[in-house]
Amino acid sequence: MHRLVLIRHGQSVWNLENRFTGWTDVDLSDQGREEAREGASQLLAEGLDFDVCHTSLLKRAIRTLWIVRDVMDRLWLPVRKTWRLNERHYGALQGLNKAETAAEYGEEQVFAWRRGYAVAPPPLEPSDSRWPGLDLRYDDLPRADLPVGESLEQTIERTMPYWHDVIVPDLQAGRRVLVVAHGNSLRGLVKHLDGLDEQAIMDVNIPTGIPLLYELDQDMRPLAKKYLGNSEAVAKAQAEVAGQGRAG
C-alpha cells in the first residue's frame, strides 16, 4: 500500500478578498497560516510521516508546506518545486474581484470561466506586466509553455506529466509523499485518481489547509480516501468553497 497526502494551500490574501489569483504570487492570510498549522496537527494526530514533498513555484503553497514541515519538525525533508503544480492561470481575470467581474460580465459568464472544464478566461497579452515570461522563476521554460490563460482542462494537461514522471516513481520507490498545491492542480490529480469525468470534476470542492489522504494499491488505484479532521468541519469548508467560488 502507498500513502499520498494532498493539501490545498491555506487561505491566501486574495482568497480573502475574493479575487482571481492564478499565477499571481500572493501570500497567505493570517487565517491561511493557521489553516496550515491545523493541517499539520491533523497529520501528526493521524500518525503520518513523509519522505519527500512536492509543491508549486507560488509562495502561498510553498509557505503552507514550510509551516506544515515546521510544525511536524520535518524542515529537513526534501522539497521538489515545479510550475506544473501551479494554480490554473486565470489570464486577464487575475487580480479582479469575482463579484465585481460577475456584475460586469454576468454571473453565467463568470461561472463558465471559473468552473467550465474547457472554457478559458480572456487571455493576457505578452506586453501585460502579469505575463509569466517577465517572471524570473519561469526563465528556463520554453515560451510556448507559458500560459496566457487556462481552462481546467489545460491545467490538468500540464499537471499530469508531473504525476506520471515524478510523483508516481516516488510512490513506487516506497516513499511517503506529500503534495501541497492549489485548488485546480489538485483537482487534476483527484480527477485522475478517482476516475472522474469532465462533469463530475467541476463539482469537486477542495477546502484550504485540510489534508486529503489516499491509500493506493501497486497500480496507483485508490483503496481508501479521506479528509483528516472533523467531518462536519470538512463539509462546512467544502460548502464555503462551493458558495464563494474560491479558486487560486
N, C-alpha and C positions, 0 to 999 in steps of 0.2 A: 504494500500500500504506500502511496506517495501523498504527502500533505502539501497543500498550496494554500496560502492566505493572500487574499486581495483586500486592499484598503483604499478607498477613495480619500484623497486629502481632506483635512479639516476645512471648515468653512473659511473661505477667503474674504478679503475686504470687499471684493466686487460681488461675491455671492451675497454678502450682507446688503450691499447697495442695489442688488437685483440687476446687475449689468451683465451683458455678454462679455465673457472673458477670453476664451480661446487660448491663443498663444501669448497673450499679454501677461507679463511676468509679475503679477501682483502677489502680495504676501498673505499669510494667514491673519484672520481677525483674532481677537482675544478668545472668542468662543472656539475658533478653529484650533488654537493651541491647546485649549482644554479638551477638545474632542480627541486630539492626538494622544494626550496623556491618558484619557479614559480608555481609548482603544488599546494602548499598551498594557494597561491594567487588566483588561479583559483577556489579552493574550497570556499574561502571567497567570491569571486565575485558571485558565484552560490548560496550563502546563506546557505551553508551546514554546519552542525554540527554533532558531534558524541557522542556516549555514551561509546563505547568500541572499542579497536583496537587490531588487530591480526598481528603478524609478525613471521619471522623465527628466527633461532638462529645465523644468519650471520650478521656481523656488517654493511654491505652495506645496508641491509634492515632496520636494527634497527636504523641506523643513519638517513636514509631517513625519517623514521617515527618520530624520535626525532625532526628533522628540521621542518617537517610539523606541529607537535604539537606546537613547539616553535613559529612559525610564526602565527599560529592561536590562540596563547595564551591558549593552552589546554594541557600544560605539565602534568596536574593532571589527565588526562584521564587514565583509567586502560589499561594496555597492556598485552596481553597474547602471550607468545613466544612458538613456537613449531618447532621441527625438521621436522614435516610433511609439513611445508611450505618452507623448504629449496629448493634451486635450484636442478635441476637434477644433479646427481653425474656423472661426466664425466670420472671416473676411471683413467686409466693411461694417459689419454689425459690432465689431469688437469695441468695447467701451461705452456702447449705447445702453441706456436704461430700457429694460424689456417692456415695462408698462408704457413708457413714452413711445417706444417703437410700435407697440400694438395700437396706440391711439392714432399714430400717423399712417400706418400701413394696413391696419385692420388685424384683429386677433387671429383670424383664419390664416392670413399670410404669415404672421409671425409664428404661429403654431406649426405651420408647414416647414418654415426654416428651422425651427428648433427641434421638431420631432419627426419630420418626414425622412424616411430611410434614404431616399435617393435625391432629396432636394437640397441643393447647395445654396448658401446665402449669397448676397451680392458680393462679387469679388473685389479684392484690393487691387489698386494699380501699383505697378512696381515703383512708382515715384512716391507712393504713400509712406510716411515715416513708420507705419506699422508693418511694412513688408518684411518678412523674416530674413531676406537677403541682406538687410542692413544690420543684422544682429550677429556679433562675433561668434556666438556659440554654434551658428549654422554655417560657418565659413567652409567647412570641409564637405558640405553636402552639394551635390550637383544642383544647379539652378532649377532643373526640371523637377526635382523632388520637393521644392519649396512650395507649399500650398498658398493660394491666394484666397481660399475659401473652400470648405469641405462639407460634403454631405456625411451622414453617419456611415453610409456605405463606403465612401472613400477613406474615412478614418479607420474603419475596420480593415480595409485592404492594406493600409500601410502599417497597421499594428500587428497583423497576424504573422508576417515573416519573422518578427522578433520572437513570437511564441514558439514557432516551429524550430527556428535556428538556434535560439539561446536558452529560453526558459525550459522547454521540453528536455534538451540534453542535460540541464542541471538536475531536473527531476529524475531522469533515467539514471543519473550517476548517484542517486540516493541522497541528494542534497535537499534540505528543507528550505523551501522558497517563500519569500515574502515579496509581494509586488505592491508598491504604493504608487498610484497613478491618478487618473481622472475619470469623471463620470462616463464619458463616451469611449475612451480607450478601454476601460474596464468592461463596458457593455459589449465591446467586441469580443473580449475573452469569454464573458458569460454566454454570449450567443453561441460561440463555438463549443464550449464545454457542455452546455445544456441542450444543444441541438435545436435552438430556436429558429423559427423562420423570420422573415423580414417584418411581419406584422407583430409577432409576439415580442420581439426585442424592443419595439417602440413603447411598450407598456412596462418595461423594466425600469425601476427607480432605485438607484444605488445611493444610500444615505452616506453623508460625510462622516468619516472617522470610525465607522463601525466595521470591525474585521469580518470578512466573509471566508469561512473555512471550507475548503474542498478536500475530500479524501478520494484519491484517484487510483484506478487499477493500473496494471502494467501497460495498458494501451491508452492511458490518459483519459479514461472514461470515468465519470463521477460514480462513486459508490455511495457517497453521502455528501451533504451540503448543509451548512447552517451559518446564520449570523450569530456572533457571540454577544452575550449580554441578555438583558431582559427583553422578552419577546414583544411586550407591549411598547417598550421604548423604541424598538426596531421598527414596528409597524407605524408608530407615530412619525418617526423620522422619514420613512418611505413616503408617507402621505404628504408630509411637508414638501418633499422634493417634487412629488406629482403636482401639488397645488401651486407651488411657487414657480415651477419650471426652472429650478436652479440647475444650470449646467456650466461646466468650466471649473 
